[in-house]
Amino acid sequence: MRYTSTLKLSTRMVTVVTMIVVTTIFLLFVGGSFSIKKLGDEYMHQTLRSIVQVVDEELSKEHDPEELRRWIPKLLKASSVIELEIRSTNTGTIFDYRDTSQKWDTAMLYGDEFALMSHPDYVLEIKLVPPYVGYSYSIGALSSFTFAIILIIFCLYQGVKWLQQQLLGTELLEERGKMLLAGRVEEYAKGDAREWPYTASEALDQCIQELSDARRERSRFDTFLRENTFLDKLTGSANRVMFDSKLQSSLMESGSSGAIALIEIYEWEELKDNLSSDEQERLLLQLDESIKSVFSRYDELLIARYFDNSFALLLPRVGAKECAQLLNQLLNTLEKLSLSSIVNQENWVHFGLTMYRHGESRGRLLEEATTALKSAQLQSSNNWSRFDKQHEEQALRGSVRWRQLFDKQARKESIQFYAQRCFVEDGNLREEIHQELFARIFDENNQLLKASQFYNALTQVGYEAQFDSEVLQKVKKLVNSDSGRYSVNLSTLPFRQRSHQHRFRDYLLTMPPSQRQRLSFEFVESELVTHLDFMRPVLKLISAVGSSVIVQQVGRTIVSTYYLKEFDITFLKLHRGIVREIDRRPENQLIVRSLLGACSDSNTEIIAVGVEKERELDFLRQLGVKGVQGRLYDQEHLKGTQAEKIVHNTKVQVGRRNRWRKK
């Protein structure tokens, strides 16, 4: 385990230098004190030896003790002697001196005995005050020492200040390194001009810039690869490969329905001979732009350039009546175009329409659309025709009926949640990461409608914000009742309003942190990339409060995946059409490989949604996909006891009214 200090480099250096200087001063002070004491002791012993020598010499000259009492006290007082006693082994005490002018503690006095060299039978006992005892601090005496201490402290302060300034660049570089390791690369991509060493800072700047360019280039390459595989180079719309793949996936979805339209430029081979290359491209681009402008409000619409002179449209969950209105609108738009004089403006474009349902054959549907197209061409004018199918059309609702239905369900608060568990596999281990919640409502006949059946209508009548608010309130009750982890699908368009962002922020902040950590929020990839400008603060808010961000329906449209580098995306959920029969569809395998490459430099993991067969799962494992969600592992189940009672009562009522049903 590697140890990493939490102190700054300048703090560590300043601490070390200060400790060294303080320790040096302390050692000098202690050494000086011992030296002064040693010098004092040497001086005291020298004084005692001098006194003993003087007394010994004077005793040799004078034999009268009275003479000693006359001059010795002066000598002793000058030498700070407090007590002096001269004894003889024969006669006892000869001379006794005691200084009574000052009161000294006997414990503080230094005493010793000396034998006189000239008088061996004499002993001199002396007590005196040690040097420096009783002396107080003197500015004059210790001014040099005081000045030295002040000078050392001043120099230490200036040195520490200089050292901190010199190490500031290193600290900035170290702090930047910590932020880079924490994942804040974009914010600290450019270093401060004060960073030091300069070469290390510049090298780091260059490496980050190259890494950023490489990531952008990787994202551009992935997008370019998918675009050149699945998009038409001239118009930017899908090509034939992608259209066939999406149509096949739609036909395999349970309960799917919609329309297929073929749009063809009449007598294209003759026009090519008479039109220049620029005029041909301009005609095709005008047709493509007109189609996109008329069908712009349909997010699930797929426009493909099927052949050189024809376009194919896939409109999931759109009825025949609505298709007729759209084709008439498109026909009016095309007739207003300013075309070349070579083009017969009365008879140059024709549409063929057919309706489809789950389980039908893709080849048969294309034949039906082609038959309808030829029927329109026989009318010798700009026109469209619909293939007449025998099955009865499903009843459709208009905007008014949808609005009434949503208002009714909002008053009843009868949104129902169906949940499906999502897993991540690691070898033989399988861990549940969350349960995705699917919102459903009852129609006028008490039949549950999936979100895929009413989402487009919800967008058309502008009820996304109200519906999402009701879903979030119901989710809040759900997380209060148990400890499960849940994933919630939200629309991106309502977040365009600041008020909705603020309500969502207040919703998250009023929840305990433990509940927020158990919530994930899913957004559709195509919508998220389109509205990325006002979704940035929302995604950052979700990550900041501890919840997870999930991007769903990945691969349904071809968009840049650079948002993975900008935001903390936990999971990417593949569109069901990508997963369906992936072991037999190389074009979908290419999309998954591209997405895996885009996620290689991040912590984002890919989840395959809609896995229903073992061979699909085995192939996904070979590709490197670890996340799995689908009926192979878990069926969608009703979430909540109250909802179960409602559905149970609804089934009973329908059973009792079977006798009134029309034959």
Secondary structure, DSSP 8 states (H G I E B T S, - for coil): ------S-HHHHHHHHHHHHHHHHHHHHHHHHHHHHHHHHHHHHHHHHHHHHHHHHHHHHH---HHHHHHHHHHHHHHTTEEEEEEEETTTEEEEEEE--SS---GGG-EEEEEE-SS-TTEEEEEEE--TTTT----HHHHHHHHHHHHHHHHHHHHHHHHHHHHHHHHHHHHHHHHHHHTT-TTTTSS--TT-SSHHHHHHHHHHHHHHHHHHHHHHHHHHHHHHHHHB-TTT-SB-HHHHHHHHHHHHHSTT-EEEEEEEEETTHHHHHHHS-HHHHHHHHHHHHHHHHHHTTT-TT-EEEEEETTEEEEEEET--HHHHHHHHHHHHHHHHTS---TTS-TTSSEEEEEEEEETT--HHHHHHHHHHHHHHHHTTTSSEEEE---SS-------HHHHHHHHHHHHHHT--EEEEEEEEEEETTEEEEEEEEEEEEEE-TTS-EE-HHHHHHHHHHTT-HHHHHHHHHHHHHHHHHH----EEEE--SGGGGSHHHHHHHHHHHHTS-HHHHTTEEEEEEHHHHHHTHHHHHHHHHHHHHTT-EEEEEEETSS----THHHHS---EEEE-HHHHTTGGG-HHHHHHHHHHHHHTTTSS-EEEEE---SHHHHHHHHHHT--EEESTTT---EEE-HHHHHHHHHHHHHHHHTGGGS--
